[in-house]
């Protein structure tokens, strides 16, 4: 897909996501949470790198709270610093304040230097081949490229309608695919 199509697709998915009624969204988020837990991706993950959901994104706060309640996991969330993004370990949601574009970000000052564990990646559109269209900032692609020698299992997180079943996203050389995509209905 060329940039124009990516832009049109981004807008279409944003509108679809924004149109989900509250009760339906809550049910999708509950099913998504169950799929994350039952998938086994967190079973041996000491460090979990997870975005804090914003706006109409699939909810990650329930997963973050669950992880924070378990001593076996450390939870790291991203903060945008200029054109780059770093992850910071948090002890609770109270460690977060609105930052880049109003997204909750950690207020601590010690970024995680080596990223080893499981990373949940946001995205607007995915395909069943693990192609991903993000929000256009390239933060995750740049971060993952800088940490290409680290041991990171990448998980795309979205609602099922955000995953293209019959089309394939044309990936650019710098685009980094998730290893798996988890939705409320399936694992791809």
C-alpha positions as CSV (number, residue, x, y, z in Angstrom):
1,X,0.0,0.0,0.0
2,X,1.3,3.4,-0.8
3,X,1.3,6.3,1.7
4,X,-2.0,7.7,0.5
5,X,-3.7,4.3,1.1
6,X,-2.1,4.0,4.5
7,X,-3.4,7.4,5.4
8,X,-6.9,6.5,4.2
9,X,-6.8,3.2,6.0
10,X,-5.6,5.0,9.2
11,X,-8.6,7.4,9.0
12,X,-11.1,4.6,8.3
13,X,-9.9,2.5,11.2
14,X,-9.8,5.5,13.6
15,X,-13.5,6.3,12.7
16,X,-14.5,2.6,13.1
17,X,-12.8,2.4,16.5
18,X,-14.3,5.7,17.6
19,X,-17.8,4.4,16.7
20,X,-17.7,1.3,19.0
21,X,-20.4,1.7,21.6
22,X,-19.1,1.7,25.2
23,X,-20.7,-1.6,26.2
24,X,-19.3,-3.3,23.1
25,X,-15.9,-1.8,23.7
26,X,-15.9,-3.1,27.3
27,X,-16.8,-6.6,26.1
28,X,-14.0,-6.5,23.5
29,X,-11.5,-5.3,26.1
30,X,-12.6,-8.1,28.5
31,X,-12.2,-10.8,25.8
32,X,-8.9,-9.3,24.7
33,X,-7.6,-9.4,28.3
34,X,-8.7,-13.1,28.5
35,X,-6.9,-13.9,25.3
36,X,-3.7,-12.2,26.5
37,X,-3.7,-14.1,29.7
38,X,-4.6,-17.5,28.1
39,X,-2.2,-17.1,25.2
40,X,0.8,-17.9,27.5
41,X,2.9,-14.9,26.3
42,X,3.2,-13.6,29.8
43,X,4.0,-16.9,31.5
44,X,7.8,-16.6,31.5
45,X,8.1,-12.9,30.8
46,X,10.1,-11.2,33.5
47,X,9.9,-7.7,31.9
48,X,6.8,-6.6,30.1
49,X,7.0,-3.5,27.9
50,X,3.5,-2.2,27.3
51,X,1.9,0.9,26.0
52,X,-0.7,2.8,28.0
53,X,-3.8,2.7,26.0
54,X,-5.1,6.1,24.9
55,X,-8.5,7.2,23.5
56,X,-10.2,4.4,21.6
57,X,-7.2,2.0,21.6
58,X,-7.7,-1.5,22.9
59,X,-7.5,-1.2,26.7
60,X,-4.1,-2.1,28.3
61,X,-4.7,-0.7,31.7
62,X,-6.3,-3.9,33.1
63,X,-3.3,-5.9,31.9
64,X,-0.9,-3.3,33.4
65,X,-2.7,-3.5,36.8
66,X,-2.7,-7.3,36.7
67,X,1.0,-7.3,36.0
68,X,1.8,-4.8,38.7
69,X,0.1,-7.1,41.1
70,X,2.5,-9.9,40.3
71,X,6.0,-9.9,41.8
72,X,7.2,-12.1,38.9
73,X,6.8,-9.2,36.3
74,X,8.4,-5.8,36.0
75,X,6.3,-3.4,34.0
76,X,7.9,-0.8,31.7
77,X,5.9,1.8,29.8
78,X,7.1,4.2,27.1
79,X,7.7,7.9,27.2
80,X,8.4,10.0,24.1
81,X,11.5,12.2,24.3
82,X,11.7,14.4,21.2
83,X,11.9,12.1,18.2
84,X,12.7,9.0,20.3
85,X,10.9,6.8,22.8
86,X,12.3,5.1,25.9
87,X,10.7,2.6,28.3
88,X,10.7,3.2,32.1
89,X,9.9,0.8,34.9
90,X,6.8,1.8,36.9
91,X,5.5,0.6,40.3
92,X,1.9,1.8,39.7
93,X,-0.4,3.8,37.5
94,X,0.2,6.7,39.9
95,X,3.7,6.9,38.3
96,X,2.1,8.2,35.1
97,X,1.2,11.7,34.0
98,X,-0.1,13.1,30.6
99,X,2.7,13.6,28.2
100,X,3.1,13.3,24.4
101,X,-0.3,14.0,22.8
102,X,-1.9,13.6,26.2
103,X,-0.9,9.9,26.5
104,X,0.0,8.8,30.1
105,X,3.7,8.5,30.4
106,X,6.1,7.7,33.3
107,X,7.5,10.6,35.3
108,X,10.6,8.7,36.5
109,X,14.1,9.5,35.0
110,X,15.8,6.1,34.6
111,X,15.1,4.5,31.3
112,X,15.5,0.7,30.9
113,X,18.8,0.3,29.0
114,X,18.4,-3.3,27.8
115,X,15.0,-4.4,26.6
116,X,14.6,-8.2,27.2
117,X,11.1,-9.6,27.5
118,X,7.7,-9.2,25.9
119,X,6.6,-5.9,24.2
120,X,3.1,-5.0,23.4
121,X,3.0,-2.7,20.3
122,X,0.1,-0.5,19.4
123,X,-1.1,-0.1,15.9
124,X,-4.0,1.1,13.8
125,X,-3.9,-1.6,11.2
126,X,-2.4,-5.1,11.0
127,X,-2.6,-7.9,8.5
128,X,-2.5,-11.7,9.1
129,X,1.1,-11.7,7.9
130,X,2.0,-9.5,10.8
131,X,2.3,-6.3,8.8
132,X,1.6,-3.2,10.9
133,X,0.6,0.4,10.3
134,X,1.2,2.5,13.3
135,X,0.3,6.1,13.9
136,X,3.0,7.5,11.6
137,X,5.6,8.6,14.2
138,X,7.9,5.6,13.8
139,X,8.7,5.5,17.5
140,X,8.4,1.7,17.9
141,X,10.4,1.0,14.6
142,X,13.2,3.3,15.8
143,X,13.2,1.9,19.3
144,X,13.3,-1.7,18.1
145,X,16.0,-1.0,15.6
146,X,18.2,0.6,18.3
147,X,17.5,-2.5,20.5
148,X,17.8,-5.1,17.7
149,X,20.3,-7.1,19.7
150,X,18.0,-7.4,22.7
151,X,15.7,-10.3,23.2
152,X,12.2,-8.8,22.5
153,X,9.1,-10.9,21.7
154,X,6.8,-8.4,20.0
155,X,3.0,-8.5,20.3
156,X,0.6,-6.4,18.3
157,X,-2.5,-5.6,20.2
158,X,-5.7,-4.5,18.5
159,X,-9.4,-5.2,18.0
160,X,-10.1,-7.9,15.4
161,X,-11.6,-5.5,12.8
162,X,-8.2,-3.8,12.8
163,X,-6.6,-6.9,11.3
164,X,-6.8,-7.2,7.5
165,X,-7.7,-10.7,6.5
166,X,-7.5,-10.5,2.7
167,X,-5.1,-7.7,2.1
168,X,-1.4,-7.4,2.7
169,X,0.3,-4.3,4.0
170,X,3.3,-3.3,2.0
171,X,6.1,-3.0,4.6
172,X,8.9,-0.6,4.2
173,X,12.5,-1.6,4.9
174,X,12.5,0.1,8.3
175,X,9.1,-1.3,9.4
176,X,9.4,-4.0,12.2
177,X,6.7,-6.6,12.4
178,X,5.2,-8.1,15.6
179,X,5.8,-11.8,16.2
180,X,2.2,-12.3,17.0
181,X,-1.0,-10.2,17.0
182,X,-3.6,-10.7,19.8
183,X,-7.2,-9.5,19.4
184,X,-10.4,-10.2,21.3
185,X,-11.2,-13.0,18.8
186,X,-7.9,-14.6,17.8
187,X,-4.2,-14.9,17.8
188,X,-2.5,-14.3,14.4
